[in-house]
């Protein structure tokens, strides 16, 4: 193996820098550089990669980096990991997300397979996505998320599912913190409306990145949201609604089965948090049309089939447990439309416990309506 540095190596470095400083180069100039790069020996490739990493970022740097990556001289991963300045890192990642799909793909693949660089790459990618989504929440027009299609096309399935999709979902969830689940009951409809009308990038992402992996995305959302310390209710609700609104038949069946299992889990383990999670998830999943009344009808249908008829699938003791938890949860309810559904729909087979719950629903409903009326008078 030849480890000597040839006389032409200095010329190769100068040409490489010249192309980095050029916004465009001719086909001939590009081919000349590629020919020189192909002729490098192992030592020269190593020296050239170090030289490139030390160059100041310029208008043609990423074009040259793509060439170096194709020739296996320097990958985007190696280049990114050589940069220590966080501000510069984020500027580079912005460019990757906007225009450099090949380089971005390399980062995601390494974030899954490269055990040495994995942790740092995940942190870098998470920060860049977090910054992007924060900016999109303010101005949805700053990015069309065009990088997603190439990722879906080129990433191996395990990278796409276990790194790319989960990272996107986690970063979206973290955009808003609401540790108190009562806030989710209070603002659920407002959050869904905001997701549909203003945060339009969420729907675009759900259709492109999650479109072929709806069940896997929902599984991840369901898993993280059942933690007792979960505090990202706003974007959990928005994401579930966005996926449900574009759900295919298999995904709809998956959601239906999940909700049934959550009810059984709540009844078996006497877990009120599970029941609250179930009610929120059912409402988000039911809001799958652009018609508010239709969405409420969808929820009413779900409530009738799963709560109204729960005595057919639960034991007598489990039935009592769920009724007691529903009664204990009434104070969380802040939206009149949902309380009206709970108050109106019969729960089979009736009895004193059911009547007690229904009475408290109606009392709470009257209280909410009075509060709204008083608020309307104040605001007149």
VOBA-1610 file (N, C-alpha, C; in pm, whole numbers, padded with zeros to 5 digits, always signed):
BEGIN
Unk+00084-00120+00000Unk+00000+00000+00000Unk+00088+00125+00000Unk+00060+00215-00092Unk+00138+00338-00103Unk+00087+00443-00004Unk+00172+00480+00093Unk+00133+00579+00194Unk+00210+00709+00178Unk+00277+00725+00065Unk+00348+00850+00039Unk+00252+00956-00013Unk+00285+01081+00014Unk+00204+01193-00037Unk+00263+01237-00170Unk+00182+01235-00274Unk+00230+01267-00408Unk+00251+01417-00425Unk+00324+01453-00527Unk+00351+01595-00556Unk+00224+01670-00594Unk+00124+01597-00644Unk+00000+01662-00689Unk-00101+01684-00577Unk-00069+01636-00456Unk-00166+01646-00346Unk-00198+01791-00311Unk-00095+01875-00311Unk-00118+02016-00281Unk-00210+02081-00382Unk-00193+02043-00509Unk-00280+02097-00614Unk-00424+02051-00592Unk-00441+01925-00552Unk-00575+01872-00525Unk-00643+01951-00414Unk-00568+01982-00309Unk-00623+02059-00197Unk-00664+02199-00242Unk-00580+02261-00324Unk-00612+02396-00371Unk-00736+02395-00460Unk-00746+02295-00545Unk-00863+02285-00633Unk-00990+02259-00552Unk-00977+02175-00450Unk-01092+02147-00364Unk-01140+02275-00295Unk-01046+02353-00244Unk-01085+02478-00178Unk-01148+02575-00278Unk-01093+02581-00397Unk-01148+02670-00499Unk-01293+02634-00530Unk-01321+02504-00538Unk-01459+02462-00566Unk-01551+02487-00447Unk-01496+02479-00327Unk-01576+02513-00208Unk-01616+02661-00211Unk-01529+02744-00264Unk-01555+02888-00267Unk-01637+02931-00388Unk-01675+02835-00472Unk-01752+02867-00593Unk-01896+02819-00579Unk-01990+02909-00607Unk-02131+02870-00599Unk-02166+02766-00704Unk-02103+02775-00819Unk-02127+02680-00927Unk-01994+02645-00993Unk-01987+02526-01047Unk-01868+02486-01123Unk-01912+02416-01250Unk-01827+02419-01348Unk-01859+02353-01475Unk-01850+02202-01458Unk-01911+02132-01550Unk-01906+01987-01547Unk-01762+01938-01558Unk-01685+02006-01641Unk-01545+01967-01660Unk-01465+01986-01531Unk-01487+02098-01463Unk-01415+02125-01338Unk-01451+02021-01232Unk-01577+01984-01227Unk-01621+01882-01131Unk-01556+01748-01161Unk-01552+01713-01289Unk-01492+01586-01328Unk-01342+01584-01299Unk-01277+01699-01319Unk-01132+01706-01290Unk-01106+01681-01142Unk-01188+01742-01056Unk-01169+01721-00913Unk-01196+01576-00875Unk-01301+01518-00931Unk-01334+01379-00901Unk-01220+01286-00942Unk-01162+01311-01059Unk-01050+01228-01105Unk-00932+01236-01009Unk-00904+01357-00962Unk-00795+01374-00867Unk-00825+01304-00734Unk-00949+01314-00690Unk-00988+01251-00563Unk-00979+01099-00573Unk-01016+01045-00688Unk-01011+00901-00707Unk-00868+00848-00706Unk-00774+00933-00740Unk-00633+00890-00748Unk-00562+00894-00613Unk-00628+00946-00510Unk-00564+00959-00379Unk-00542+00822-00314Unk-00432+00810-00244Unk-00412+00688-00165Unk-00473+00706-00026Unk-00466+00604+00058Unk-00533+00606+00187Unk-00487+00722+00275Unk-00356+00746+00278Unk-00303+00854+00361Unk-00350+00989+00311Unk-00350+01006+00179Unk-00392+01133+00120Unk-00541+01158+00145Unk-00621+01053+00140Unk-00764+01067+00169Unk-00786+01115+00312Unk-00710+01058+00403Unk-00722+01098+00543Unk-00681+01244+00562Unk-00569+01282+00501Unk-00521+01420+00512Unk-00619+01518+00447Unk-00674+01478+00332Unk-00768+01565+00262Unk-00896+01584+00344Unk-00944+01477+00407Unk-01066+01488+00488Unk-01043+01583+00606Unk-00925+01575+00667Unk-00894+01666+00778Unk-00883+01810+00728Unk-00825+01825+00610Unk-00811+01958+00551Unk-00949+02019+00524Unk-01039+01940+00467Unk-01173+01990+00437Unk-01245+02033+00564Unk-01232+01954+00670Unk-01301+01986+00796Unk-01251+02117+00858Unk-01130+02157+00822Unk-01073+02280+00877Unk-01105+02403+00792Unk-01157+02381+00673Unk-01189+02494+00585Unk-01310+02570+00638Unk-01312+02701+00620Unk-01432+02777+00658Unk-01548+02739+00567Unk-01667+02740+00622Unk-01786+02706+00545Unk-01806+02808+00434Unk-01829+02759+00312Unk-01843+02849+00198Unk-01958+02803+00109Unk-01981+02878+00001Unk-02100+02857-00082Unk-02104+02721-00150Unk-01988+02662-00174Unk-01986+02533-00243Unk-01945+02417-00155Unk-01935+02442-00024Unk-01884+02339+00067Unk-01967+02211+00065Unk-02098+02225+00065Unk-02182+02106+00073Unk-02183+02028-00059Unk-02168+02099-00170Unk-02157+02030-00299Unk-02032+01944-00301Unk-01922+02000-00251Unk-01797+01925-00246Unk-01807+01810-00146Unk-01874+01834-00033Unk-01891+01728+00067Unk-01969+01611+00009Unk-02068+01639-00074Unk-02142+01530-00139Unk-02048+01445-00224Unk-01956+01512-00295Unk-01860+01438-00377Unk-01768+01353-00289Unk-01722+01411-00180Unk-01634+01337-00089Unk-01707+01217-00029Unk-01835+01235+00001Unk-01912+01125+00058Unk-01932+01013-00044Unk-01962+01049-00167Unk-01981+00948-00271Unk-01854+00866-00293Unk-01740+00931-00279Unk-01612+00863-00299Unk-01558+00800-00170Unk-01637+00807-00064Unk-01602+00747+00065Unk-01472+00802+00123Unk-01454+00931+00100Unk-01338+01000+00159Unk-01378+01066+00290Unk-01495+01127+00291Unk-01545+01195+00411Unk-01698+01193+00407Unk-01760+01144+00512Unk-01906+01141+00518Unk-01960+01264+00589Unk-02088+01288+00571Unk-02153+01398+00643Unk-02141+01377+00793Unk-02152+01253+00836Unk-02139+01221+00979Unk-02003+01262+01032Unk-01898+01224+00961Unk-01762+01257+01005Unk-01741+01408+01006Unk-01795+01475+00906Unk-01780+01620+00899Unk-01853+01688+01015Unk-01977+01648+01037Unk-02057+01709+01145Unk-01992+01686+01281Unk-01941+01567+01302Unk-01881+01535+01432Unk-01746+01605+01453Unk-01692+01664+01348Unk-01566+01739+01362Unk-01591+01882+01406Unk-01716+01925+01403Unk-01750+02064+01434Unk-01787+02077+01582Unk-01725+02169+01649Unk-01747+02185+01793Unk-01836+02303+01827Unk-01851+02396+01736Unk-01932+02515+01762Unk-02080+02484+01740Unk-02160+02493+01846Unk-02302+02456+01838Unk-02379+02545+01741Unk-02348+02672+01740Unk-02420+02764+01651Unk-02392+02730+01504Unk-02268+02700+01474Unk-02233+02661+01338Unk-02300+02529+01300Unk-02305+02438+01397Unk-02371+02309+01373Unk-02515+02329+01331Unk-02586+02413+01402Unk-02727+02433+01371Unk-02747+02502+01237Unk-02657+02592+01201Unk-02665+02655+01069Unk-02646+02551+00958Unk-02553+02460+00981Unk-02529+02354+00882Unk-02650+02262+00872Unk-02707+02227+00987Unk-02824+02138+00986Unk-02945+02203+00920Unk-02958+02334+00934Unk-03066+02404+00864Unk-03051+02385+00714Unk-02928+02398+00666Unk-02903+02379+00523Unk-02926+02235+00481Unk-02886+02141+00566Unk-02911+01999+00536Unk-03061+01974+00521Unk-03140+02027+00614Unk-03285+02005+00612Unk-03350+02071+00491Unk-03294+02180+00446Unk-03355+02253+00335Unk-03311+02199+00199Unk-03182+02164+00186Unk-03131+02137+00052Unk-03042+02014+00036Unk-02996+01956+00145Unk-02894+01851+00133Unk-02947+01716+00181Unk-03031+01656+00100Unk-03095+01530+00139Unk-02996+01416+00157Unk-02899+01405+00065Unk-02803+01295+00074Unk-02722+01302+00202Unk-02683+01422+00240Unk-02603+01439+00361Unk-02688+01413+00485Unk-02814+01457+00482Unk-02904+01435+00595Unk-02932+01286+00614Unk-02950+01215+00505Unk-02975+01070+00511Unk-02859+01000+00580Unk-02738+01041+00547Unk-02620+00980+00610Unk-02621+01000+00761Unk-02665+01116+00807Unk-02670+01143+00951Unk-02769+01052+01021Unk-02887+01034+00962Unk-02988+00949+01025Unk-02942+00803+01029Unk-02878+00758+00922Unk-02830+00619+00920Unk-02724+00599+01028Unk-02632+00693+01039Unk-02527+00682+01141Unk-02584+00694+01282Unk-02691+00772+01297Unk-02753+00788+01428Unk-02812+00657+01479Unk-02831+00563+01388Unk-02884+00432+01427Unk-02775+00325+01435Unk-02683+00328+01340Unk-02586+00218+01329Unk-02449+00247+01391Unk-02410+00373+01400Unk-02276+00407+01448Unk-02277+00418+01601Unk-02232+00313+01667Unk-02239+00308+01813Unk-02152+00414+01880Unk-02047+00458+01812Unk-01957+00558+01870Unk-02018+00698+01861Unk-02074+00730+01745Unk-02124+00865+01722Unk-02275+00878+01746Unk-02340+00769+01777Unk-02485+00764+01787Unk-02543+00871+01880Unk-02491+00879+02001Unk-02547+00970+02101Unk-02536+01115+02056Unk-02419+01153+02007Unk-02400+01293+01964Unk-02487+01325+01843Unk-02494+01233+01749Unk-02575+01258+01630Unk-02723+01273+01664Unk-02770+01189+01755Unk-02910+01201+01796Unk-02937+01336+01860Unk-02845+01382+01943Unk-02861+01513+02006Unk-02862+01625+01902Unk-02771+01616+01805Unk-02762+01718+01701Unk-02890+01721+01617Unk-02936+01604+01576Unk-03057+01596+01493Unk-03180+01642+01571Unk-03189+01602+01697Unk-03303+01644+01779Unk-03306+01795+01795Unk-03192+01856+01819Unk-03188+02001+01833Unk-03229+02071+01704Unk-03186+02018+01592Unk-03220+02081+01464Unk-03369+02068+01434Unk-03427+01952+01462Unk-03570+01934+01440Unk-03651+02019+01538Unk-03605+02026+01661Unk-03674+02108+01760Unk-03676+02254+01718Unk-03564+02302+01668Unk-03557+02441+01620Unk-03647+02462+01499Unk-03648+02364+01409Unk-03732+02375+01289Unk-03879+02380+01327Unk-03923+02289+01414Unk-04065+02282+01449Unk-04108+02404+01531Unk-04018+02454+01615Unk-04050+02575+01691Unk-04073+02692+01596Unk-03989+02701+01494Unk-04004+02808+01395Unk-04130+02788+01311Unk-04160+02664+01275Unk-04280+02635+01197Unk-04408+02667+01274Unk-04404+02647+01404Unk-04521+02678+01487Unk-04553+02827+01483Unk-04451+02909+01460Unk-04470+03054+01450Unk-04504+03094+01307Unk-04433+03032+01212Unk-04454+03065+01070Unk-04449+02936+00988Unk-04565+02877+00958Unk-04569+02749+00886Unk-04512+02754+00744Unk-04483+02874+00694Unk-04436+02886+00556Unk-04285+02881+00541Unk-04212+02873+00652Unk-04066+02879+00640Unk-04006+02750+00584Unk-04082+02641+00586Unk-04032+02515+00531Unk-04150+02432+00482Unk-04130+02366+00367Unk-04234+02277+00316Unk-04205+02131+00352Unk-04104+02109+00437Unk-04066+01974+00482Unk-04033+01883+00365Unk-03974+01939+00261Unk-03944+01861+00142Unk-03839+01753+00167Unk-03766+01763+00277Unk-03664+01663+00308Unk-03725+01528+00345Unk-03853+01526+00382Unk-03914+01404+00434Unk-03925+01296+00326Unk-03968+01333+00207Unk-03986+01234+00100Unk-03857+01158+00070Unk-03743+01225+00054Unk-03618+01151+00032Unk-03582+01060+00149Unk-03610+01104+00272Unk-03582+01019+00387Unk-03666+00891+00380Unk-03794+00907+00352Unk-03883+00791+00345Unk-03841+00695+00234Unk-03789+00750+00126Unk-03749+00669+00011Unk-03617+00597+00034Unk-03524+00660+00105Unk-03387+00610+00110Unk-03348+00542+00241Unk-03412+00577+00351Unk-03371+00520+00479Unk-03417+00375+00492Unk-03334+00287+00545Unk-03379+00151+00577Unk-03496+00157+00676Unk-03583+00059+00672Unk-03703+00063+00756Unk-03671+00078+00905Unk-03568+00008+00952Unk-03539+00016+01095Unk-03491+00156+01134Unk-03419+00222+01044Unk-03375+00360+01071Unk-03493+00455+01065Unk-03577+00436+00964Unk-03694+00523+00947Unk-03787+00515+01067Unk-03812+00393+01114Unk-03907+00374+01223Unk-03847+00406+01360Unk-03729+00353+01386Unk-03672+00361+01521Unk-03595+00490+01549Unk-03555+00559+01445Unk-03482+00685+01466Unk-03562+00802+01410Unk-03585+00800+01280Unk-03642+00917+01213Unk-03783+00950+01263Unk-03873+00855+01255Unk-04012+00881+01294Unk-04023+00910+01443Unk-03959+00828+01524Unk-03968+00849+01669Unk-03907+00983+01710Unk-03798+01021+01644Unk-03735+01149+01676Unk-03826+01265+01639Unk-03889+01257+01523Unk-03983+01362+01481Unk-04099+01372+01581Unk-04154+01259+01619Unk-04267+01260+01713Unk-04226+01317+01848Unk-04112+01275+01898Unk-04066+01324+02029Unk-04042+01475+02028Unk-03982+01523+01920Unk-03954+01667+01911Unk-04084+01747+01900Unk-04181+01693+01830Unk-04311+01760+01820Unk-04381+01763+01956Unk-04380+01651+02025Unk-04444+01645+02157Unk-04387+01751+02251Unk-04257+01771+02244Unk-04189+01860+02338Unk-04212+02009+02309Unk-04285+02040+02203Unk-04310+02180+02170Unk-04396+02251+02276Unk-04471+02173+02352Unk-04558+02234+02454Unk-04563+02143+02576Unk-04548+02202+02692Unk-04551+02126+02817Unk-04679+02158+02893Unk-04753+02052+02928Unk-04873+02066+03010Unk-04878+01946+03103Unk-04810+01956+03215Unk-04797+01842+03305Unk-04931+01805+03369Unk-05020+01902+03386Unk-05150+01877+03449Unk-05249+01829+03344Unk-05296+01707+03358Unk-05386+01650+03258Unk-05518+01725+03250Unk-05553+01798+03355Unk-05678+01875+03352Unk-05674+01981+03242Unk-05554+02029+03209Unk-05540+02127+03101Unk-05578+02066+02967Unk-05552+01938+02951Unk-05588+01870+02827Unk-05740+01862+02811Unk-05810+01836+02921Unk-05956+01834+02914Unk-06013+01973+02889Unk-05948+02073+02944Unk-05995+02211+02929Unk-05973+02265+02788Unk-05860+02229+02728Unk-05821+02292+02601Unk-05827+02197+02481Unk-05879+02078+02498Unk-05873+01977+02392Unk-05926+02030+02259Unk-06045+02085+02257Unk-06104+02132+02131Unk-06024+02247+02072Unk-05978+02337+02158Unk-05897+02450+02110Unk-05766+02401+02050Unk-05706+02302+02114Unk-05580+02247+02061Unk-05602+02179+01928Unk-05709+02102+01917Unk-05738+02035+01790Unk-05762+02137+01680Unk-05838+02241+01710Unk-05864+02345+01611Unk-05735+02415+01569Unk-05648+02439+01666Unk-05519+02502+01635Unk-05436+02412+01544Unk-05439+02282+01573Unk-05365+02188+01490Unk-05415+02184+01347Unk-05546+02192+01331Unk-05606+02186+01198Unk-05589+02318+01122Unk-05613+02429+01190Unk-05619+02560+01123Unk-05486+02633+01114Unk-05400+02616+01213Unk-05278+02696+01220Unk-05150+02612+01205Unk-05142+02503+01275Unk-05021+02421+01272Unk-05029+02321+01156Unk-05041+02376+01035Unk-05067+02292+00918Unk-04950+02200+00884Unk-04832+02232+00934Unk-04717+02145+00906Unk-04732+02009+00974Unk-04811+02003+01081Unk-04834+01875+01149Unk-04907+01778+01055Unk-05009+01827+00989Unk-05085+01744+00897Unk-04998+01701+00779Unk-04916+01793+00730Unk-04826+01760+00619Unk-04729+01650+00660Unk-04678+01661+00781Unk-04586+01560+00831Unk-04657+01426+00852Unk-04779+01432+00903Unk-04856+01308+00925Unk-04883+01236+00794Unk-04909+01313+00689Unk-04941+01252+00559Unk-04817+01196+00490Unk-04702+01262+00508Unk-04582+01221+00435Unk-04497+01122+00515Unk-04449+01165+00629Unk-04360+01080+00709Unk-04433+00962+00772Unk-04556+00986+00819Unk-04628+00884+00894Unk-04731+00808+00811Unk-04753+00853+00688Unk-04861+00798+00607Unk-04857+00647+00591Unk-04738+00592+00569Unk-04724+00447+00549Unk-04691+00374+00679Unk-04683+00449+00788Unk-04645+00389+00916Unk-04734+00442+01028Unk-04862+00450+01001Unk-04955+00508+01097Unk-04961+00429+01228Unk-04968+00298+01217Unk-04980+00216+01338Unk-04854+00225+01424Unk-04738+00226+01358Unk-04613+00236+01434Unk-04602+00372+01504Unk-04645+00476+01434Unk-04642+00610+01494Unk-04737+00618+01613Unk-04857+00566+01596Unk-04954+00566+01706Unk-04904+00481+01823Unk-04843+00368+01793Unk-04790+00283+01900Unk-04689+00359+01985Unk-04605+00436+01918Unk-04505+00515+01992Unk-04574+00623+02076Unk-04670+00692+02016Unk-04742+00796+02090Unk-04817+00737+02209Unk-04882+00624+02188Unk-04956+00560+02298Unk-04861+00517+02409Unk-04745+00465+02370Unk-04649+00417+02469Unk-04596+00530+02556Unk-04549+00637+02493Unk-04488+00745+02572Unk-04592+00820+02654Unk-04716+00827+02605Unk-04818+00906+02674Unk-04877+00835+02796Unk-04849+00707+02812Unk-04902+00634+02927Unk-04808+00640+03047Unk-04696+00705+03032Unk-04606+00725+03146Unk-04673+00816+03249Unk-04653+00787+03376Unk-04714+00869+03481Unk-04658+01010+03484Unk-04540+01028+03424Unk-04478+01161+03423Unk-04498+01234+03291Unk-04586+01182+03206Unk-04607+01243+03073Unk-04662+01385+03088Unk-04608+01477+03007Unk-04648+01617+03021Unk-04660+01689+02887Unk-04683+01613+02782Unk-04688+01674+02648Unk-04825+01650+02583Unk-04930+01683+02657Unk-05065+01649+02614Unk-05109+01723+02488Unk-05067+01847+02473Unk-05116+01926+02359Unk-05082+01860+02226Unk-04955+01830+02205Unk-04918+01776+02075Unk-04945+01626+02065Unk-04964+01561+02178Unk-05015+01424+02173Unk-05153+01423+02110Unk-05239+01511+02158Unk-05376+01519+02106Unk-05376+01562+01960Unk-05295+01661+01926Unk-05289+01709+01788Unk-05238+01600+01694Unk-05136+01526+01737Unk-05079+01421+01652Unk-05176+01304+01634Unk-05241+01263+01742Unk-05340+01154+01729Unk-05452+01196+01636Unk-05499+01320+01650Unk-05605+01370+01563Unk-05559+01374+01417Unk-05437+01420+01394Unk-05386+01431+01257Unk-05373+01294+01191Unk-05323+01197+01266Unk-05310+01062+01210Unk-05448+01001+01187Unk-05538+01018+01284Unk-05672+00961+01272Unk-05748+01020+01154Unk-05724+01147+01124Unk-05797+01211+01014Unk-05756+01155+00878Unk-05638+01093+00872Unk-05595+01031+00747Unk-05582+00880+00758Unk-05646+00824+00859Unk-05630+00681+00887Unk-05693+00594+00779Unk-05622+00488+00742Unk-05681+00387+00654Unk-05760+00288+00739Unk-05820+00190+00675Unk-05907+00096+00747Unk-05831+00019+00855Unk-05709-00021+00824Unk-05630-00097+00922Unk-05596-00011+01044Unk-05563+00115+01019Unk-05530+00205+01130Unk-05653+00233+01215Unk-05768+00252+01151Unk-05892+00275+01226Unk-05923+00156+01316Unk-05903+00036+01263Unk-05926-00085+01343Unk-05825-00095+01457Unk-05703-00054+01430Unk-05597-00055+01532Unk-05633+00039+01648Unk-05681+00158+01614Unk-05721+00255+01717Unk-05837+00200+01799Unk-05935+00143+01731Unk-06052+00088+01798Unk-06013-00021+01897Unk-05924-00109+01855Unk-05878-00218+01942Unk-05799-00163+02060Unk-05716-00064+02034Unk-05636-00005+02142Unk-05725+00055+02250Unk-05828+00128+02208Unk-05917+00192+02304Unk-05993+00088+02387Unk-06032-00021+02325Unk-06098-00128+02401Unk-06004-00186+02506Unk-05879-00206+02466Unk-05781-00261+02560Unk-05752-00164+02674Unk-05753-00035+02645Unk-05728+00064+02750Unk-05841+00065+02853Unk-05963+00046+02806Unk-06076+00039+02898Unk-06061-00082+02990Unk-06025-00195+02933Unk-06005-00316+03013Unk-05890-00297+03112Unk-05785-00230+03067Unk-05670-00204+03155Unk-05712-00115+03273Unk-05789-00011+03243Unk-05835+00079+03349Unk-05921+00004+03450Unk-06008-00083+03400Unk-06098-00158+03487Unk-06023-00261+03571Unk-05924-00324+03511Unk-05850-00430+03580Unk-05758-00374+03688Unk-05691-00264+03657Unk-05591-00210+03750Unk-05642-00089+03829Unk-05771-00058+03813Unk-05834+00052+03888Unk-05753+00182+03875Unk-05714+00211+03752Unk-05625+00324+03728Unk-05701+00441+03665Unk-05719+00546+03743Unk-05793+00662+03693Unk-05717+00733+03581Unk-05584+00739+03592Unk-05506+00804+03487Unk-05525+00734+03354Unk-05535+00601+03358Unk-05560+00525+03235Unk-05695+00563+03176Unk-05794+00578+03261Unk-05927+00617+03213Unk-05925+00757+03152Unk-05857+00849+03216Unk-05847+00986+03164Unk-05775+00986+03029Unk-05668+00910+03021Unk-05594+00896+02895Unk-05684+00838+02787Unk-05765+00741+02824Unk-05859+00679+02730Unk-05958+00781+02676Unk-06016+00862+02763Unk-06116+00960+02719Unk-06055+01064+02626Unk-05935+01111+02659Unk-05868+01210+02574Unk-05832+01151+02438Unk-05780+01029+02440Unk-05740+00964+02315Unk-05861+00938+02227Unk-05970+00893+02287Unk-06092+00867+02210Unk-06144+00995+02145Unk-06137+01106+02215Unk-06186+01233+02160Unk-06096+01281+02046Unk-05966+01267+02064Unk-05874+01308+01957Unk-05893+01221+01833Unk-05908+01091+01854Unk-05925+00999+01741Unk-06060+01019+01672Unk-06160+01060+01749Unk-06294+01081+01691Unk-06301+01208+01608Unk-06211+01301+01633Unk-06212+01430+01561Unk-06142+01416+01426Unk-06189+01322+01346Unk-06118+01288+01222Unk-06181+01348+01096Unk-06271+01443+01114Unk-06330+01512+00998Unk-06317+01663+01020Unk-06356+01739+00918Unk-06354+01885+00930Unk-06486+01939+00985Unk-06577+01849+01020Unk-06709+01887+01070Unk-06715+01863+01220Unk-06731+01969+01297Unk-06728+01957+01443Unk-06840+01867+01495Unk-06961+01884+01441Unk-07073+01802+01487Unk-07050+01655+01454Unk-06994+01628+01338Unk-06965+01490+01301Unk-06862+01429+01397Unk-06765+01508+01436Unk-06664+01460+01530Unk-06726+01428+01666Unk-06818+01513+01710Unk-06889+01486+01836Unk-06976+01361+01823Unk-07039+01345+01708Unk-07119+01225+01685Unk-07031+01100+01687Unk-06911+01112+01630Unk-06816+01000+01632Unk-06781+00961+01776Unk-06758+01063+01858Unk-06724+01035+01998Unk-06844+00975+02071Unk-06963+01028+02044Unk-07084+00975+02108Unk-07103+00828+02072Unk-07075+00794+01947Unk-07087+00655+01903Unk-06987+00568+01977Unk-06864+00618+01989Unk-06762+00542+02062Unk-06803+00525+02208Unk-06851+00633+02270Unk-06888+00629+02411Unk-07002+00530+02434Unk-07099+00529+02345Unk-07212+00437+02358Unk-07165+00291+02349Unk-07078+00264+02251Unk-07034+00126+02228Unk-06937+00076+02334Unk-06858+00166+02392Unk-06753+00122+02483Unk-06784+00149+02630Unk-06849+00260+02661Unk-06887+00289+02799Unk-07032+00248+02823Unk-07119+00287+02731Unk-07261+00253+02747Unk-07287+00104+02750Unk-07205+00027+02679Unk-07226-00117+02670Unk-07111-00196+02733Unk-07039-00132+02826Unk-06921-00199+02883Unk-06957-00318+02971Unk-07081-00324+03018Unk-07121-00437+03104Unk-07116-00569+03028Unk-07115-00562+02895Unk-07111-00685+02815Unk-06970-00744+02806Unk-06868-00663+02837Unk-06730-00712+02825Unk-06656-00710+02958Unk-06710-00640+03057Unk-06645-00632+03188Unk-06720-00716+03290Unk-06648-00759+03391Unk-06714-00829+03501Unk-06793-00727+03583Unk-06878-00776+03671Unk-06959-00687+03754Unk-06870-00594+03836Unk-06763-00650+03891Unk-06672-00570+03972Unk-06600-00465+03887Unk-06555-00506+03769Unk-06488-00412+03680Unk-06582-00300+03636Unk-06707-00335+03612Unk-06808-00237+03573Unk-06822-00130+03682Unk-06828-00175+03807Unk-06840-00081+03919Unk-06716+00007+03931Unk-06601-00053+03908Unk-06475+00022+03916Unk-06473+00136+03815Unk-06512+00105+03691Unk-06510+00207+03586Unk-06612+00317+03617Unk-06730+00279+03662Unk-06831+00379+03696Unk-06783+00472+03807Unk-06721+00413+03907Unk-06669+00495+04017Unk-06559+00591+03969Unk-06474+00541+03880Unk-06367+00627+03827Unk-06425+00737+03738Unk-06527+00704+03659Unk-06592+00806+03577Unk-06652+00915+03665Unk-06714+00872+03774Unk-06774+00969+03866Unk-06667+01057+03931Unk-06556+00995+03967Unk-06446+01071+04029Unk-06375+01163+03929Unk-06401+01140+03800Unk-06332+01218+03696Unk-06416+01333+03642Unk-06538+01344+03689Unk-06629+01446+03634Unk-06570+01586+03645Unk-06500+01613+03755Unk-06449+01749+03775Unk-06343+01788+03672Unk-06285+01689+03603Unk-06188+01722+03497Unk-06258+01781+03374Unk-06383+01745+03355Unk-06455+01783+03234Unk-06486+01933+03233Unk-06439+02001+03127Unk-06460+02144+03116Unk-06530+02184+02985Unk-06554+02086+02898Unk-06618+02116+02769Unk-06761+02064+02770Unk-06853+02155+02751Unk-06996+02123+02762Unk-07037+02012+02667Unk-06988+02016+02545Unk-07031+01918+02444Unk-07007+01775+02489Unk-06892+01750+02549Unk-06860+01613+02592Unk-06940+01572+02715Unk-06961+01665+02806Unk-07041+01633+02925Unk-07186+01604+02884Unk-07236+01676+02785Unk-07371+01650+02735Unk-07382+01508+02681Unk-07279+01463+02613Unk-07279+01325+02561Unk-07283+01226+02676Unk-07200+01249+02776Unk-07196+01158+02891Unk-07329+01157+02966Unk-07391+01274+02974Unk-07518+01283+03047Unk-07633+01219+02970Unk-07624+01220+02838Unk-07737+01175+02756Unk-07737+01025+02727Unk-07620+00966+02711Unk-07613+00827+02665Unk-07633+00731+02782Unk-07722+00638+02761Unk-07754+00538+02864Unk-07639+00441+02882Unk-07622+00396+03007Unk-07522+00294+03037Unk-07595+00170+03086Unk-07583+00065+03009Unk-07652-00061+03041Unk-07577-00134+03153Unk-07646-00196+03248Unk-07792-00218+03255Unk-07864-00118+03346Unk-07805-00004+03371Unk-07868+00093+03461Unk-07838+00061+03607Unk-07924+00107+03696Unk-07904+00081+03838Unk-07862+00205+03913Unk-07844+00190+04045Unk-07815+00305+04131Unk-07681+00371+04098Unk-07580+00289+04072Unk-07449+00346+04042Unk-07454+00429+03914Unk-07521+00375+03814Unk-07534+00447+03687Unk-07612+00577+03708Unk-07721+00567+03784Unk-07804+00684+03808Unk-07727+00792+03884Unk-07644+00749+03979Unk-07563+00844+04054Unk-07466+00917+03962Unk-07403+00841+03873Unk-07308+00902+03779Unk-07379+00999+03685Unk-07494+00957+03634Unk-07568+01042+03539Unk-07614+01171+03608Unk-07657+01159+03731Unk-07703+01277+03806Unk-07589+01376+03824Unk-07471+01325+03858Unk-07356+01413+03877Unk-07312+01475+03745Unk-07327+01400+03636Unk-07297+01457+03503Unk-07388+01576+03475Unk-07517+01558+03503Unk-07613+01665+03476Unk-07590+01785+03566Unk-07554+01759+03691Unk-07525+01870+03783Unk-07402+01948+03736Unk-07300+01874+03695Unk-07178+01939+03646Unk-07205+02014+03516Unk-07290+01957+03432Unk-07326+02021+03306Unk-07397+02154+03332Unk-07489+02154+03427Unk-07561+02277+03461Unk-07464+02382+03514Unk-07366+02338+03590Unk-07267+02430+03645Unk-07182+02492+03534Unk-07143+02410+03437Unk-07063+02460+03324Unk-07143+02558+03239Unk-07270+02527+03216Unk-07354+02616+03135Unk-07376+02750+03206Unk-07394+02745+03337Unk-07412+02868+03413Unk-07285+02953+03407Unk-07171+02887+03421Unk-07044+02960+03416Unk-07024+03024+03279Unk-07062+02952+03173Unk-07049+03009+03038Unk-07143+03127+03020Unk-07264+03116+03073Unk-07361+03225+03061Unk-07311+03349+03134Unk-07257+03329+03253Unk-07204+03442+03329Unk-07085+03505+03259Unk-07003+03421+03199Unk-06887+03472+03126Unk-06929+03552+03004Unk-07035+03504+02936Unk-07087+03576+02819Unk-07140+03713+02859Unk-07205+03720+02976Unk-07260+03848+03023Unk-07147+03946+03054Unk-07041+03894+03117Unk-06927+03979+03151Unk-06860+04034+03026Unk-06855+03951+02922Unk-06783+03989+02799Unk-06869+04072+02703Unk-06997+04089+02736Unk-07085+04168+02647Unk-07046+04316+02649
//
